[in-house]
Amino acid sequence: MRVSRAVFIFLAVVSAAFGADLKVKVLDPQSAAVAGANVSLTRVGQTRVLATQTTTAEGVATFREPATESYQVKILAPGFAPETLEVAPQQTEITVTLRLAPTSETVVVSATRTPVEGETSGASVAALNPAQLNLIQPIAANDGVRFLPGVIVNTAGQRGGLSSIFVRGGESRYNKVIVDGVTVNEPGGTFDAGTLPLVQADRLELVRGTQSTLYGSDAMTSLVQVWTRSGTTRTPELRFGADGGNFSTASGYGSLAGARGRFDYNAFADQFNTNGSGTNNHFTDTLTGANAGVVLSQTASLRARVRHSNSHVGIPGEWNFNGFVPLVDVNEATQPLELALAAPSGWQHHATAFDYSYRYEELNPNGDPNRVSPIFGQFDFPTHEVDHINCVGFEYQGDYSERTWAHTTFGYRVENENGFVGDLGFGQAHGQRLNNDAYAQQQLILGRLSVIAGARFAHNSAFGNTGVPRVALSYQGVRGNETFSGTRLRFSYATGFKEPRLEETFAGPPFSNPNPALKPERVRAFEAGIQQNFFNSRYVLNTTYFNNLFHDQINYVIVDPNNFIGQYVNLNQALAHGAEVELQAKLRSRLLMNAAYTYTSTQVLENPAPFDPAVSPGSPLLRRPKHSATALLNYLGTRWGGNLGASFVGRRPDSDFLGFGITHAAGYIRTDLGGWYALHPRITAYLNIENALDRHYNEVVGYPALPITFRAGLRFRLGGE
């Protein structure tokens, strides 16, 4: 008996010494769990990665390694500064509290598809964390990106009007938008930034520059990525609130979230309504969804997300023409299912199946005989356009960290695009395409030098094969001192592509001939910049020169003048280049400022068949100002928070396209402000004011923006921790 007991004790001691679990718990500055953080483990003094884990909804990563050695743990959590610490022998549990940092030092995901420090990513990145989103209170994506560096938002009128994003001189279809891992652009890049609700957004990242190597079609000048909040509290947490404002604006939301054991969940709903200013300017947007995950084992997890949004808007028409006006209804639904696996020696695998459905309906039942232009005469006729698009597919991403200074990413994506587009009265066009993409990227950190190189091969059943490379270099030229805290040089070169829209390839009579030989639009892009840190990196100055050459751009040309039949062809070429200057400042421990100025010079190089003098060769590109600037000031306290945002957009070329002779839109300054005050630990009052100076301006010629608007409301939180 004594021998058996001795053997049992000996085995228990050996097991504890050589097979104990090391648990790393990651918290944010408010002591809330941080889910999705990347935690890597190495031996002290060595560079070989022993294992890599992702924190669960409760913020925990678990490693099974011998407890007799000293280890080093590195934590990369999107939205926070990176953290590295040592674990002493026999230590089995540690808790790490992350800190917020300027964007240049913050960990981002979108630049490399993996968590990486912003300054070594080789890309121009801006981000909004949960605290900033809570301050800004964005209703939709256009509100979220409006005050980010280098972004021009053009909304045709008021809430619900088509809202487009322009970055670095590119077209509005050159910006890829991803929500919870699912692309929400239509095939060909079209995206309405005013119909993507952000009430449940946990984080938003914007990467300026060509990103087709990692993300494929549409990422020609920028990438916008949004993540939905996950449950993290053991006690279920109910959040709800409502607000109201002028123009009969009212909104309300609710969510139930939590995490228990292996499971986490978040179910949510949101409704926004406004009548707008003037006739037929109402807008309604409804969002419902859920985000649930389960940890299958120490190395495997499964996550399912469902998201559905529906918007309905009345369109008064350019310059508020009287008479009958169209109504627009938009339905969107995404359903991704993700499987994540972690293997020994730094391997991680992610597999995602996704389904995205989009339905757009525009009804103008009568037309308006009073809408007459000098060139076209009466141009408003009864229409009933319906677009119904479905994209379904599968994506795999593998990551391997052999050493702390080397990381390899590779992946494969297959997607089937299927859609009916066009007016019901003239017959819809049906288009279907199958995309197969493979990509690979290598990241190396060699002392002061960071090197990122990658390539993508894409096969499209309609236009064939294409390949796009990218290389990015980042070099810390001067380590600096307390005053001049470091100088870093950046350079990147990339090519990108955008597939044609379904109607461009497949549209048929009576007004168009299909063009199965249509090729994708392309870009050659490079940028070079310098980053200078001051006063222990409390102030960070970034300057960047960018150069984009767009070619094979698609244009509509008349091929049969007698019957007014045309066809989409690859004809155009354009150039956009300029400079960005950005200052990030930590004025006080809780007071942050971000200010940016962008100069953009654009020119149409080739356009053999311009439909308007404004787009003839030698002309600047429409709706892209030479001068623009943004500023965002945020204060985040324990009892209250506030923000002040300003956006300047200079005079820019535009057109009414109706022959009235308008060729430019006037510049404007828009100022927004808002804040919140904690009446009780679980009750918060908030206020948001847009166009606070009550300026009259048009973002798009002929579509006046709203005057000063405000919303005020209360938020409640029950349960949780």
TIPA-809715 format. One record per residue: x, y, z of N, C-alpha, C in turn. Coordinates in steps of 0.2 Angstrom, whole numbers, plus 5000, padded with zeros to 4 digits. Each point is the difference from the previous one (the first is absolute). Example, Ala and Ser with C-alpha at 12.3 -4.5 7.8 and 13.67 -1.06 7.14 Angstrom:
BEGIN
506649725039499650065000500450065000
499850054996500450065001499650055003
END
This chain:
BEGIN
500449945000499650065000500450065000
500650005004500450065001500450014993
500249944997500350014994499650034994
499449985000499550024995499950085001
499950025007499950075001500650044998
500649975001500650044999500050014992
499949944996500050014993499550054998
499450005003499550054998500250075001
500350015006500250075001500650024995
500449954999500650024995499750014993
499549964998499850024993499650065000
499650025006499750065000500550065000
500550005003500550055000500350014993
500249944997500350004994499550034995
499449985000499550034996499950075001
500050035006499950075001500650044998
500649975000500650034998500150004992
499849954997500150004993499450004995
499450005003499450004996499550055002
500250055004499550055003499850054995
499450025000499750054995500250075003
500350044995500150075001499450044997
499750045004499450044998500250075000
499850034995500250074999499350044999
499850045005499450044999500150074998
499750024995500150074997499450045001
500150065003499550055002500150074997
499550044999500150064997500150055006
500150074999500150045005499450015005
499449984998499450005005499949935003
500549964999500049935003499549954997
499850024994499649954997500449954995
499749944999500449954997500150024992
500649994998500150014993500049944996
499549994995500049944996500350014994
500349944997500350014993500750025000
500350015006500750025000500549954998
500550014997500549954998500650005005
500149945003500549995005500549954998
500650015000500549964998500549985005
500349945001500449985005500749984997
500550035003500749984999500449995006
500649965000500450005005500450065001
500250035006500450065001500649994996
500250054996500650004997500049974993
499549974998499949964994499550034995
500049994994499550034995499549954997
500249935002499549954997499350015004
499550004996499350005003499849935002
499849995006499849945003499349984998
499650055001499350004999499650074999
499550004996499650065000499349985001
499750055004499249995002499750064999
499350004999499650055000499550005006
500050065004499650005006499349994999
499649965004499349995000499650065001
499449995001499550065001500250025007
500249965005500250025007500750035000
500350014994500750035000500549955002
500049945000500449955002500449964994
500649995001500449964995500449955004
499949934999500349955004500649964996
500649995003500549974997500249945005
500249944997500249955004500749994998
500450025005500850004999500349985007
500649985000500349985006500150075005
499849995006500050065004500750015004
500549974997500750005003500450054997
499850044995500450044996499750075000
500450054998499750075000499850014992
499450035000499750024993499950074999
499950024994499950074998499349994996
499550045002499450014997499950064997
499850004993499950064996499250014998
499750055002499350014999499950054994
499649994995499850044995499350004999
499750065003499250005000499850064996
499649994995499850064996499750065004
500350064998499750065004500450015006
500549965002500450025006500850004998
500450025005500750004999500249935001
500549984997500349935001500349995007
500049945003500349995006500449945000
500650005003500449955001500349995007
499949945003500249995007500349935001
500449995006500349945001499649965005
500049945000499649955005500549965003
500050015007500549965004499949935000
500549955002499949935001499549995005
499649954999499449985005499450044999
500150064997499450055000499549974995
499449995002499549974995499450044998
500050065003499550054998500250075000
499950044995500250075000499450044997
499950065002499550054998500450064997
499850024994500350054996499550064999
500150065002499550054998500350044995
499750014994500350034994499850085001
500450034996499950085000499950024993
499650065000499950034993500650044998
500150014994500650034997499850044994
500450054997499950034994499949954994
499750024995499949954994500649974998
500650045000500649974997500349945004
499850005007500349955004499449945001
499450024998499549955001500049944996
499849945003500049944996499450004995
500149994994499450004995500149934996
499449984997499949944997500050004992
499750064998499850004992500650014996
500550035002500650014996500449934998
499949955004500449944998499649945001
499350015002499649945002500149975006
500550025004500249975006500250065005
499949995006500250065005500750024999
500150064999500750034999500050075003
500650025002500150075002499950054994
499650055001499950054995500650024996
500550025004500650044997500449954996
500049935001500449954996499549974995
499450024999499649974995500150024993
500450064999500250024993499450034997
499450025003499450034997499850065004
499650044997499650065003499449975003
500050005007499449975003499750055005
499350005000499750045005499449955003
499950025007499549955003499650045005
499449975002499650025005499949955005
500150005006499949955005499350015003
499849955005499450015003499850065003
500550035004499950065003499950064996
500450004994499950064995499349994997
499849944998499349994997499550025005
500149995006499550025005499950075000
500650044999500050075000499750034994
500249984994499750024994499349994999
499849945002499349984999499850004993
500449964995499850004993499449964999
499550034996499449964998500249954994
500450024996500249954994500850014999
500249964995500750004998500350074998
499650044996500250064998500150055006
499749995005500150045006500749985003
500149935000500649985004500650024996
500050004994500750024996500050074998
499550045001500050074998500650045002
500249995007500650045003500649965000
500149944996500649975000500550034994
500650005001500550034995499949974993
500050054995500049984993499349984997
499550005004499349984998499650064998
499749994994499550054998499349964999
499550035004499349975000499650044996
499649974995499650044995499349975001
499550035003499349985001499650044996
499649964996499550044995499450025005
500150065003499550035004500049985007
499549975003499949995007500149935002
499849985006500049935002499649954995
500449954998499749954995500250024993
500250064998500350014994500649964998
500149984994500649964999500650035002
500449975004500650025004500649974997
500550034997500649974997500650035004
500549965000500650015003500650014994
500450055001500550014995500750005004
500549964998500650005004500650014994
500550045001500550014996499950004993
499550044998499850014993499649954996
499949945004499749944996499250015000
499749964996499350004999499749975007
499350025000499749975006499949935001
500149964994500049935000500749975001
500550045002500649975001500249995007
499550005004500049995008499749935002
500449965002499749935003499750015007
499449985001499750005007499949935002
500249995006499949935003499750015007
499549965001499650005007500149935003
500349995005500149935003500249954996
500550024995500349954996499749994993
499450044999499649994994500050064996
500250004993500050064996499350024999
499850065001499350034999500050044994
500550014996499950034993499649964996
499750034995499749964994500649984996
499949954996500549984995500250064996
500650024999500250064997500150065004
499949995007500250055004499550055003
499450004997499550055002499949995008
500050065004499849995007499750075002
499450005004499750055002500250015008
500450045002500350015006499450035005
499550024998499550035004499549955002
500049934998499649955002500349955004
500650015002500349955005500050025007
499649985004499950025007500649985004
500250055004500649995005499949995007
499350005002499850005007500349945004
500249954997500249945003500849994999
500350054996500749994998500450005007
500549965000500549995005500750044998
500150004994500650034997500050014993
500350054997500050024993500750024998
500349974995500650014997500050024993
500450054998500050034993500849994998
500149974995500749994997500050044993
500450055000500050044993500549974996
499950004994500549974995499749934997
500349974995499849944997500149945004
499549965001500049945004499749944997
500150004993499749944996500449945002
500650005001500449945002499749965005
499850035005499749965006499249994999
499750054997499350015000499649994993
500450004995499749994993499750064997
499549984996499650064996499850055005
500050064997499750065003500450045005
500549975003500550035004500550044997
499850054995500550044996500350065003
499650035005500350065003499950005008
499549955002500050005007499649935002
500149995007499649945003499750035006
499349995001499750015006499749945003
500249995007499849935003499750025007
499449965001499650025006499949935003
500050005007499949945004499450015005
499649955001499450015004500249985007
499750035005500249985007499849935002
500549975004499849935003499950015007
499649955003499950005007500649985004
500150035006500749995004499849995007
499450015003499950005007499649945002
500249975006499749945002499350005002
499850065002499350025002499750034993
499549974998499750034994499950085001
500150044994500050075000499550024995
499550045003499550034995500150074999
500150024994500150074998499450034996
499850055002499450034996500050085000
499850034995499950085001499650024994
499950075001499650034994500250085000
499950034995500150074999499550034995
500050065000499550044996500450074998
499750034994500350064998499650044995
500250054997499650044996499949964993
499650024996499849974994499649935001
499750005006499649945002500549945000
500650015002500549945001499949975006
500049935000499949965006500449934998
500349985005500449935000500049975006
500049935000500149965006500449934999
500349985005500449944999499949955006
500249944999500049955006500549954998
500349975005500549944999500049965007
500149944999500149955006500649964998
500550015005500749974998500349975007
500449954999500349975005500549944998
500449985005500449944999500049965006
500049934999499949965006500449934998
500549985003500449944998500250014993
499849954996500349994993499650054995
499450035003499650034995500050085001
499950044995499950075000499450014995
499750065001499450024996499950075000
499650034995499850074999499550004995
499350015002499550014996499850075000
499850034995499950085000499550024994
499750065001499650034996500050075000
499950044995500050074999499550034995
499850055002499550044995500150075000
500150034994500150074999499550034995
499750065002499550034996500150075000
499950034994500050085000499650024994
499650065000499750024995500450054995
500650025003500450044996499750074999
500350044995499850074999499750004993
499350024999499750014994499649944998
499849994994499549954998500449944998
499749945002500249944998500749995002
500250025006500749995002500149955006
499449965001500149965006500549944999
500249975006500549954999499949955007
499949944998500049955005500549944999
500349995006500549945000499949965006
500049934998499949955005500549955000
500349985006500649965000499849945006
500149944998499949945005500649964998
500249965006500549964999500249965006
500549964999500349965006500749984999
500449995005500749985000500149955005
500149944999500149945005500649964998
500449985006500649964999500049955005
500449954999500149945004500749985000
500349985005500749985000499949925001
500249974994499949934999500649965004
500650035001500549965003500550065002
500649985003500550055001500350034994
499949974994500350024994499550014994
499450005002499450014995499550045002
499750044996499450045001499650014994
499350015001499550014995499650065001
499950044995499650065001499550014994
499450025002499550014995499750075001
499950034994499850075000499450014995
499550035002499450024995499950075001
499950034994499950075000499550024995
499450045001499650024995499850075001
500050044995499850075000499650024994
499550045002499550024995499950085000
500150034995499950075000499550024994
499650065002499550024995500150085000
500050034994500250074999499550034995
499850065001499750044995500550044997
500150014993500550044997499650064996
500250065003499650064997500250024993
500649984998500350014993500550065000
500450014995500550055000499650075000
500250045004499850075001499250005002
499849945003499350005003499550024994
500049964995499550014995499349985003
499550044997499349985003499849944996
499449985003499749944996500249945003
499949944996500149945003500749985001
500249975005500749985002500049935002
500649974999500149935001500149985007
499849945002500249975006500549944999
500449995005500549955000500049965006
500049934999500049955005500649964999
500449995006500649965000500049955005
500249934998500049955005500749974999
500349995006500749975000500049945006
500349954998500149945006500749974999
500349995005500749965000499949955005
500349944999500049945004500749974999
500550025004500649965000500149955006
500349944999500149955005500849994999
500350015006500750005001500349945004
500549974998500349945004500850025001
500250015006500750025001500349945004
500649984997500449955003500750035002
500349985006500750015001500449945001
500649994997500449945000500650025004
500449955001500750015004500450044995
500650035003500550034996499750064996
499650045003499850064997499550004994
499749944999499549994994499350035002
499750034996499350025001499649994993
499449985001499649984994499350045001
499750034995499450035000499649984994
499449975000499649994995499350035001
499850034994499450045001499549984994
499449995001499549994995499550065000
499850034995499650065000499550004995
499550045002499450014995499850085001
500050034994499850075000499550014995
499450035002499450024996499950075000
499950034994499850074999499450014995
499650045002499450024996499950075000
499950034994499950074999499450014996
499650045002499450024996499950075000
499950034994499950074999499350014996
499550035003499450014996499850074999
499950024994499850064998499449994995
499449995003499449984996499850044995
500150075000499650044996500550054995
500650015003500450054997499850075001
500450054998499850075001500150044993
499550024997500050044994500450065001
500050035006500350075001500849995000
500349945001500750005000500350004993
500250064998500250014993500750035000
500549984996500650024999500150034993
500550055000500150034993500349954995
500349955002500349954995499549944999
499749975005499649945000499350014999
499850065001499350015001499749975006
499449974999499749975006500449935001
500349995007500449955001499849955005
499450025003499749955006499449964997
500149945000499549954998499949955005
499449975000499849945004500649955000
500249985006500549945000499949965006
500249945000500049955005500649965000
500550025003500649965000500149955006
500249944999500149955005500649974999
500550005005500649965000500049955005
500149944999500049945005500649964999
500550015005500749974999500149955006
500349954998500249955006500749984998
500450005006500749985000500149955005
500349944998500149955005500649974999
500449985005500749974999500349975006
500649994999500449975006500750035000
500350015005500750035001500449975005
500649984998500549975005500650055001
500250015006500650045002500549965005
500649994998500549975004500550055002
500249995006500650055003500549955004
500650024998500549965004500650055002
500150005007500550045003500649955002
500549994996500549965002500550035005
500150074999500450045004499650065002
500350045005499650065002500150054994
500550004996500150054995499849974993
499749955000499749974993499349985001
499650024995499349985000499849994993
499749944999499749984993499349995000
499750034995499250004999499949984993
499549955000499849974993499349995000
499750004994499249985000499849994994
499349985000499749984994499250025001
499750034994499450025001499649984993
499449975001499649994994499350035002
499750034995499450045000499650004994
499349995001499649994994499550075001
500150044994499550065000499549994995
499450015002499449994996499550055001
499850034995499550065001499650024994
499450035001499650034995500050075001
500150044995500050075001499750044994
499750065001499750044995499350015001
499750034996499350035000499549944998
499549995004499549954998499750014993
499950074999499650014994500449994993
500750005001500449984994500349935000
499949975005500349935001500650005004
500149965005500650005004500549964996
500650025002500649964998500249955005
500249944999500249955004500849994999
500350005006500749995000500349955005
500449964998500349955005500849994999
500450015005500749995000500249965005
500649964999500349965005500750035001
500250015006500750035002500449955004
500649994998500449965004500750045001
500250015006500650045001500449965005
500750014999500549985005500550055001
500250015007500450055001500549985006
500650035000500549995005500450065002
500250015006500350055003500649985005
500550044999500649985005500250075004
499950005007500250055004500749995003
500550045000500650005003500250065004
500249995006500250065004500849995001
500450034997500749995000500350065003
500050005007500350065004499650064999
500350054997499650064998499650004994
500149954996499649994993499549955001
499450034997499449955000499850004992
500049934998499949994993499349954999
499650034996499449964999499949994992
500049944998499949984993499549954999
499650014995499449954998499850014993
499649954998499750004993499349965001
499650014995499449974999499949984993
499749944999499849984993499349995000
499650034996499350004999499849974994
499549955000499749984994499250015000
499850044995499350015000499749974993
499449975001499749964994499850054995
500050065001499850054995500650034996
500550035004500650034997500649975000
500049945003500749965000500450015006
500750004999500550005005500350075001
500150015006500450075002500449985006
500650045000500449995006500250075003
500150015006500150075003500549995006
500650034999500550005006500050065004
500349995006500150065005500649995004
500450055001500650005004500050075004
500149995007500050065004500649995005
500450065000500650015004499850055006
500349995006500050055005500649995004
500450065000500650005003500150055006
500249985006500150055005500750034999
500050064997500650034999500450035006
499650035004500350035006499649975006
500349975005499649985006499850065004
500450065000499850065004500150005007
499850055003500050025007499450025003
500050035006499350025003499750054996
500350054997499750054996499849974993
500549984996499949974993500049935001
499449975001500049935002500049944995
500350024994500149954995499750024993
500449984995499850024993500049944996
499449994997499949944996499850014993
500349974995499950014993499649944997
499550024996499549954997500050004992
499949944997499950004993499649944998
499650014995499649944998499950004993
499949954996499949994993499549955000
499450014996499549954999499650014994
499749954997499550004995499449975002
499450024997499449985003499550004994
499449975001499549994995499350005003
499550024995499350005002499649974994
499749945002499649974995499450044997
499849994994499450044998499449995004
499550055000499349995002499749954996
499549965003499649954996499750044994
499750065001499650034994500550024995
500750015002500550024994500149944996
500149945003500249944996499449974997
499450005003499449954998499450044997
500050075001499450034998499950004993
499349994998499850004993499650054998
499649994994499550044997499550025005
499750064999500050044994500550065000
500450015005500550055000500749985000
500149945001500749985000500149934997
500749994998500249934998500449975005
500049945002500449975005500750004997
500550005005500749994998500449955004
500049944998500349945003500750015001
500350044995500850015000500250065005
499550035003500250065005500549975005
500650045001500549995004499950045007
500349985005500050045006500450065000
499750055004500450075000500649985005
500650044998500649995004500350065003
500550005004500350055003500749985001
500550054999500749995002500150065006
500249985005500050055006500749995004
500350065002500550005004499950065005
500349995006500050055005500750005004
500250065002500650015004499950055006
500249985006499850055005500650005005
499950045005500450015006499650015006
500249975005499650015007500550025005
499950065003500450035005499650005007
500349975005499750005007500350055004
499650045004500350055005499849985007
500450025005499850005007499849945002
500449944999499849945002499449974997
499950024994499549984995499350025002
500050065004499450035001499750044994
500550024996499850034994500349964994
499649994995500249964994499850034994
500550024996499950034993500249964995
499549994995500049954994500050054994
500449994995499950034994500149944994
499650004995500049954995499850034994
500449984995499950014993499749944996
499550014997499649944996500050014993
500049954996499950014993499649944997
499550014997499549954997499950014993
500249954996499850004993499549954998
499450024999499449964998500049984993
499949944998499949994993499549944998
499849994994499549954998499350025004
499950075001499450025003499449994995
499549985003499449984996499650064998
499850014994499650064998499449974995
499550045000499449984995500050044994
500149964994500050044994499449984995
499850044996499549994995500349964994
499749944999500249964994499550004995
499450025001499450004995499650075001
500350054997499650075001499350004998
499849964995499350014998499549975005
500249955004499649975005500250015007
500550055000500350025007500249945004
500449954997500249945004500850015001
500249985006500750015002500349945003
500650005002500349955003500650025005
500149965005500550025005500749974997
500550045000500649984997500650035005
500649975000500650035003500350054996
499950065002500350064996500450055004
499850015006500350065003500649995004
500350065001500649995005500150075003
500250005007500050065004500649995005
500250065002500550015005499850045006
500249975006499950045006500649995004
500350065002500550005005500050065005
500350005005500050055005500449985006
499850045006500349995006499550015006
500249965005499650005006500550025006
499750045004500450025006499549995006
500249965005499649985006500450015006
499650035005500350015007499649975005
500349955004499649975005500350025007
499650035004500350035006499649975007
500449995005499749985006500150065005
499550054999500150065004500050005007
499649955003499949985007499949935000
500049975006499949935001499449984997
499550045000499349984997499850044994
500450044998499850054995500549984993
499749984995500349984994499850044994
500450024996499950044994500349964993
499650004995500349984994499850054994
500550034997499850054995500449984993
499750014995500349984993499850044995
500550014995499950044994500249964994
499650004995500149964994500050054993
500549994996500050044994500049944995
499550014995499949954995500050034993
500449984995500050034993499849944996
499450014996499849954996499950024993
500049954995500050024993499749944996
499650014995499849954996500550004994
500349944999500549994995499749984994
499649965000499749974994499249995001
499650034995499349985000499850024993
500049954995499850014993499350024999
499649985005499250014999499750045006
500250065002499750035006499350024999
499649985005499350024999499850075003
500550035002500050075003500650035000
500050074998500750034999500450005007
499649995006500450005006500449945001
500049954996500449945000500449994994
500150054996500549994994500750005002
500449984996500749995002500350075002
500450005005500350065003499650035006
499449985000499650025006500249975006
499950035006500049975006499549955002
500149955004499449955001499550035004
499449984999499450035003500049995008
499750055004499949995007500649985004
500650024997500649995004500450065001
499950035006500350075001500850005000
500350054999500750015000500250005008
499650045004500250015007499449975004
500249975005499549975005500449995007
499650015005500349995007499549985005
500249965005499649985005500350015007
499650005005500350015007499549975005
500349965004499549965005500450015007
499650035005500250015007499649965004
500349955004499649965005500250015007
499650005004500150005007499649945003
500449955004499649955003500249995007
499550025004500150005007499649945004
500050005006499749955004499350015000
499850075001499350025001499750034994
500450034995499750034994500549994995
499850014994500450004994499750054994
500550024996499750054995500550004994
499750024994500450004994499850064996
500550024996499950064995500349984994
499649994994500349984994499850064995
500550014995499950054995500349974993
499750014995500249984993499950064995
500650014997500050054995500149974993
499650014995500049984994500050064995
500650004996500050064996499650004993
500150054996499650014994500249944996
499649974996500149944996499649994994
500249974995499649994994499449965001
499550024997499449965000499550024994
499549974999499650014995499249985001
499650044997499349985001499849954995
500449994995499949954994499350014997
499850065000499350014997500150064995
500650034999500150064996499850075003
500050005006499950075003500650045001
500649974998500650045000500450005007
499849965005500350005006500649955000
500650035002500649964999500449995007
499850035005500349995006499650015006
500249975006499650005006500450045005
499750055004500450045004500349965006
500550035003500349975006499650015006
500149965005499650015006500449975006
499850035006500249975006499449975004
500149945003499549975004500349995007
499650025005500249995007499549965004
500249945003499649965004500350005007
499549995005500250005007499649955003
500249975006499649965004500349985006
499649965004500349985007499549965004
500349975005499549965005500250025007
499549995004500150015008499749945003
500449975005499749955004499650025006
499350004999499650025005500049955006
500249944998500049945005500549954997
500349965004500549954996499649964995
499450005000499649964995499550044995
500150065001499550054996500550064998
499950014993500450054997499650044995
500150075001499750044995500550024995
499750014994500550024994499650054996
500550044996499750054995500550004994
499750004994500450014994499750054996
500450054997499850054996500550004994
499650004994500350004994499950064996
500650034996500050064997499850065005
500449995006499850055006500050074998
500450024995500050074998499550024995
499549954998499550014996500250034993
500549974997500250024993499649974995
499850044995499749984994500549974995
500049944998500549974995499749944997
500349994994499849944996500649955000
500049945002500549954998500049984993
499449994997499949994993499650054997
500250034994499650054997499349995000
499650045002499250004999499749965006
500449985005499749965005500250045007
499650055002500250035007500049955006
500550015004500149975006499650025005
499949975006499650025005500350065004
499550055002500350055005500249975006
500150045006500249975006499449955003
500349945002499649955002500249985007
499649975004500249985007499649945002
500349955004499749955003500250005007
499549985005500249995007499649945003
500349975004499749945003500349975006
499849945002500349965006500249934998
500549985003500249934999500049975007
499849935000499949975006500449934999
500249985006500449935000499849975007
499749944999499849955005500449945000
500249975006500449945000500750024999
500449954997500750014998500450005007
500650034999500550005005500350075001
END
